[in-house]
Amino acid sequence: MMTRIVRTAYLGLLVLATGCDGWTTPSGPPASLDAELRQSLSRWGTVPIGSTPAQPPALVDLGQALMFDKVLSGNRDIACATCHNPVTNAGDGLALAIGTGGSGLGPSRTLGPDRQFIPRNAPTLLNTGLGAPYLFWDGRVANLGFGGGGGGAFQTPAGNQLPAGLPTLLAVQAMFPVMNRGEMRGVPGDHDRFGNPNELAEFGDCTPPPRSPPSRPRRSPGPTRPSIAICSTTMRR
């Protein structure tokens, strides 16, 4: 029995010595994690994000104010930043978003009485404005110009009712949550958090326009904001 144990130990040491044959001591310090990451990314042709055009300070301030202002919602109880919270990576950390009528922020946000979950999650806004050709998994909001400005080549569920002059795909997408009943607009009979009637909710809904194939841009100047409002429910799946 002892002989078998000794023989097994000897064979194990022999295998270990064979495996270590050719081992060389590193001549210098190991490469940093950053260097290894750069080398790995270079194999895929990945390049750094280029500098973005400077934005007018007044426009930046206005965008920040609107992002956090609940007055954009029909019930004055939810802002864009409620579901796209900077603390949770410009999202909300939920599988399904909770719109107007809810309370709280992030993963702890709860559904309000007689409300339903939004049938999709709130995607992060990080890097979304850098020129992506489409938003959402089905490409329902797309920039058929494949560049910074759409030039009238945006395709959305609003069809030819999209207003003219929207400069980027992210600006186009920002039109819809405000007009969606479940997200920010509210339903008929709602009262805002101050007890006032919800005016936005009183606009009626319309039959959504047919969606064109992705290869066919729809070009047309849009009408007034209420026309967008009454067709906004087409954003929901």
NUTI-588541 format. One record per residue (C-alpha): x negated, y, z negated. Coordinates in nm, 4 decimals, padded with zeros to 6 digits. Each point is the difference from the previous one (the first is absolute). Layout:
NUTI-588541
x X	y Y	z Z
...
This chain:
NUTI-588541
x 00.0000	y 00.0000	z 00.0000
x -00.2802	y 00.2386	z -00.0981
x -00.1903	y -00.0854	z 00.3154
x 00.3044	y 00.0896	z 00.2140
x 00.0355	y 00.3395	z -00.1729
x -00.3676	y 00.0802	z 00.0492
x 00.0207	y -00.1039	z 00.3653
x 00.3053	y 00.2184	z 00.0581
x -00.1643	y 00.3012	z -00.1668
x -00.3139	y -00.0509	z 00.2094
x 00.1994	y -00.0096	z 00.3241
x 00.1850	y 00.3167	z -00.1021
x -00.3253	y 00.1854	z -00.0627
x -00.1345	y -00.1222	z 00.3329
x 00.3049	y 00.1336	z 00.1860
x -00.0264	y 00.3317	z -00.1835
x -00.3686	y 00.0336	z 00.0878
x 00.0760	y -00.0756	z 00.3639
x 00.2689	y 00.2680	z 00.0073
x -00.2383	y 00.2565	z -00.1460
x -00.2656	y -00.0752	z 00.2595
x -00.0485	y 00.3065	z 00.2144
x 00.1391	y 00.2370	z -00.2632
x -00.1658	y 00.3387	z 00.0206
x 00.0037	y 00.2713	z -00.2570
x 00.1647	y 00.3206	z 00.1316
x -00.2660	y 00.2521	z 00.0936
x 00.2107	y 00.2975	z -00.1018
x 00.3137	y 00.0991	z -00.1875
x 00.3296	y -00.1405	z 00.1302
x 00.1984	y 00.2089	z 00.2453
x 00.2585	y 00.2252	z -00.1578
x 00.3664	y -00.0843	z 00.0272
x 00.0494	y 00.3093	z 00.2172
x -00.2680	y -00.1198	z 00.2435
x 00.1548	y -00.3448	z 00.0206
x 00.3433	y 00.1539	z 00.0617
x -00.1338	y 00.2272	z 00.2755
x -00.1686	y -00.2959	z 00.1678
x 00.3196	y -00.2035	z -00.0157
x 00.2112	y 00.2843	z 00.1398
x -00.2452	y 00.0681	z 00.2811
x 00.0566	y -00.3492	z 00.1387
x 00.3627	y 00.0974	z 00.0655
x -00.0787	y 00.3342	z 00.1579
x 00.1528	y 00.1922	z -00.2893
x -00.0847	y 00.3700	z -00.0074
x 00.0577	y 00.2632	z -00.2692
x 00.3117	y 00.2133	z 00.0102
x -00.0829	y 00.3228	z 00.1810
x 00.0666	y 00.3423	z -00.1375
x 00.3556	y 00.1225	z 00.0359
x 00.0943	y 00.3466	z 00.1242
x 00.0305	y 00.2603	z -00.2721
x 00.3581	y 00.0823	z -00.0919
x 00.1236	y 00.3510	z -00.0802
x -00.0057	y 00.0395	z -00.3806
x 00.3547	y 00.1386	z -00.0008
x 00.1239	y -00.3094	z 00.1850
x -00.1796	y -00.2280	z -00.2439
x 00.1563	y 00.1792	z -00.2956
x 00.3444	y -00.0239	z 00.1591
x -00.0410	y -00.3700	z 00.0667
x -00.1086	y -00.0656	z -00.3570
x 00.2962	y 00.1945	z -00.1352
x 00.2463	y -00.1892	z 00.2186
x -00.1598	y -00.3350	z -00.0872
x 00.0808	y 00.0434	z -00.3680
x 00.3259	y 00.1975	z 00.0260
x 00.3186	y -00.1892	z -00.0882
x 00.2143	y 00.2734	z 00.1525
x -00.0442	y -00.1741	z 00.3365
x 00.2233	y -00.2846	z -00.1192
x 00.3773	y 00.0249	z 00.0005
x 00.0235	y -00.0795	z -00.3705
x -00.3103	y 00.2027	z -00.0938
x -00.1347	y -00.3043	z -00.1816
x -00.2735	y -00.1380	z 00.2262
x -00.2984	y 00.1414	z 00.1900
x -00.2226	y -00.1502	z 00.2658
x -00.2658	y -00.0494	z -00.2683
x 00.2410	y -00.2076	z -00.2088
x -00.0533	y -00.2961	z 00.2329
x -00.3376	y 00.1140	z 00.1350
x -00.1605	y 00.0749	z -00.3336
x -00.3715	y 00.0905	z 00.0068
x -00.0427	y -00.1945	z -00.3254
x 00.1047	y -00.3245	z 00.1737
x -00.2039	y 00.0481	z 00.3206
x 00.2677	y 00.2110	z 00.1703
x 00.2518	y -00.2824	z -00.0370
x 00.2221	y -00.1215	z -00.2812
x -00.1322	y -00.3492	z -00.0726
x 00.3403	y -00.1575	z 00.0653
x 00.0979	y -00.2689	z 00.2496
x 00.3190	y 00.1949	z 00.0768
x 00.0213	y 00.3736	z -00.0510
x 00.2564	y 00.1679	z -00.2268
x 00.1500	y 00.3174	z 00.1395
x 00.2378	y 00.2636	z -00.1305
x 00.1729	y -00.0767	z -00.3276
x -00.2994	y -00.1883	z -00.1378
x -00.2139	y 00.1001	z -00.2934
x -00.3667	y -00.0273	z -00.0858
x -00.3093	y -00.0280	z 00.2163
x -00.2112	y -00.2764	z 00.1485
x 00.0561	y -00.3659	z -00.0876
x 00.2116	y 00.0996	z -00.3016
x 00.2557	y 00.1893	z 00.2100
x 00.3531	y -00.1362	z -00.0501
x 00.3071	y -00.0114	z 00.2196
x 00.2839	y 00.2394	z -00.0715
x 00.3641	y -00.1010	z -00.0578
x 00.1788	y -00.1172	z 00.3160
x -00.3178	y 00.0423	z 00.2057
x -00.1814	y -00.2484	z 00.2207
x -00.3646	y -00.0612	z 00.0673
x -00.1410	y 00.1505	z 00.3181
x -00.0434	y -00.3048	z 00.2299
x -00.3727	y 00.0612	z 00.0444
x -00.2941	y 00.1123	z -00.2077
x -00.1491	y 00.3478	z -00.0169
x -00.3255	y -00.0249	z 00.1996
x -00.3052	y 00.1894	z -00.1145
x -00.0690	y 00.3347	z 00.1616
x -00.3773	y -00.0360	z -00.0304
x -00.1661	y 00.0557	z 00.3407
x 00.3403	y -00.0069	z 00.1700
x -00.0561	y 00.3373	z 00.1618
x -00.3239	y -00.0984	z 00.1763
x 00.1583	y -00.0881	z 00.3333
x 00.1696	y -00.3383	z -00.0419
x 00.2077	y -00.0865	z 00.3104
x 00.2988	y -00.1258	z -00.1997
x 00.1490	y -00.0327	z -00.3485
x 00.1934	y -00.2926	z -00.1528
x -00.0584	y -00.3622	z 00.0930
x 00.2432	y 00.0148	z 00.2923
x -00.1365	y 00.3277	z 00.1397
x 00.3352	y 00.1774	z -00.0324
x -00.1841	y 00.3302	z -00.0334
x -00.2634	y 00.0159	z 00.2732
x -00.2175	y 00.2544	z 00.1733
x 00.0026	y -00.0947	z 00.3648
x -00.2656	y 00.2625	z 00.0653
x -00.2451	y -00.1995	z -00.2199
x -00.1627	y 00.3135	z -00.1278
x 00.0279	y 00.2728	z -00.2562
x 00.2908	y 00.1879	z 00.1547
x 00.2959	y -00.1727	z 00.1543
x 00.0903	y 00.2567	z 00.2631
x 00.3572	y -00.1261	z 00.0003
x -00.1082	y -00.3635	z 00.0320
x 00.1156	y -00.1150	z -00.3423
x 00.2372	y -00.2936	z -00.0194
x 00.2207	y -00.0246	z -00.3071
x 00.3442	y -00.1290	z -00.0969
x 00.1253	y 00.3563	z 00.0527
x -00.0554	y -00.0407	z 00.3733
x 00.0429	y 00.3235	z 00.1933
x 00.1294	y 00.1834	z -00.3087
x -00.3488	y 00.0449	z -00.1435
x -00.0870	y 00.3712	z -00.0277
x -00.2728	y 00.1353	z 00.2228
x -00.3264	y 00.1366	z -00.1339
x -00.0898	y -00.2691	z -00.2537
x -00.3809	y -00.0220	z 00.0200
x -00.0849	y -00.3476	z -00.1339
x 00.1473	y -00.3423	z -00.0569
x -00.0004	y 00.0556	z -00.3760
x 00.1949	y 00.3236	z 00.0449
x 00.2552	y -00.1939	z 00.2050
x 00.0366	y -00.2691	z -00.2644
x 00.0459	y 00.2631	z -00.2725
x 00.3298	y 00.1003	z 00.1631
x 00.1766	y -00.3243	z -00.0839
x -00.0165	y -00.0731	z -00.3768
x 00.1633	y 00.3363	z -00.0732
x 00.2961	y -00.0941	z 00.2209
x 00.0339	y -00.3632	z -00.1061
x 00.2920	y -00.0540	z -00.2391
x -00.1733	y -00.2556	z -00.2170
x -00.3367	y 00.1701	z -00.0124
x 00.0680	y 00.3686	z -00.0602
x 00.3257	y 00.1200	z 00.1545
x 00.2636	y -00.1662	z -00.2173
x 00.3538	y -00.1190	z 00.0715
x 00.3307	y 00.1903	z 00.0244
x 00.1335	y 00.0877	z -00.3429
x -00.3456	y 00.0306	z -00.1583
x -00.0807	y 00.2903	z -00.2275
x -00.3549	y 00.1183	z -00.0526
x -00.1752	y -00.0041	z -00.3342
x 00.1363	y 00.3470	z -00.0722
x 00.3605	y -00.1095	z 00.0549
x 00.0426	y 00.1679	z 00.3388
x 00.1520	y -00.1783	z 00.3025
x -00.2518	y -00.1634	z 00.2330
x 00.0369	y 00.1951	z 00.3256
x -00.2377	y -00.2153	z 00.2042
x 00.1989	y -00.3132	z -00.0804
x 00.3141	y 00.1493	z 00.1532
x -00.1345	y -00.0166	z 00.3551
x 00.1483	y -00.2978	z 00.1829
x -00.1965	y -00.2839	z 00.1534
x -00.0215	y -00.0699	z 00.3703
x -00.0602	y -00.2997	z 00.2204
x -00.3765	y -00.0255	z 00.0499
x -00.1297	y 00.0576	z 00.3520
x -00.1371	y -00.3059	z 00.1822
x -00.3688	y -00.0578	z -00.0503
x -00.2124	y 00.0076	z 00.3126
x -00.2857	y -00.2456	z 00.0609
x -00.3337	y 00.1097	z -00.1487
x -00.1406	y 00.0789	z 00.3445
x 00.2693	y 00.2577	z 00.0799
x -00.0412	y 00.3321	z -00.1840
x 00.3063	y 00.2105	z -00.0635
x -00.0616	y 00.3662	z 00.0706
x 00.2486	y 00.2633	z -00.0947
x 00.0348	y 00.3063	z -00.2189
x 00.1984	y -00.0821	z -00.3104
x 00.3111	y 00.1743	z -00.1268
x 00.0685	y 00.1239	z -00.3507
x -00.0860	y -00.1675	z -00.3293
x 00.3547	y -00.1304	z -00.0726
x -00.0243	y -00.2145	z 00.3140
x -00.3021	y -00.1708	z -00.1513
x 00.1798	y -00.0346	z -00.3309
x 00.2992	y -00.1840	z 00.1361
x -00.2168	y -00.2512	z 00.1831
x -00.2582	y -00.0446	z -00.2715
x 00.1402	y -00.3283	z -00.1292
x -00.1485	y -00.1727	z 00.3028
x -00.3286	y -00.0085	z -00.1867
x 00.1296	y -00.2777	z -00.2254
x -00.0357	y -00.3602	z 00.1047
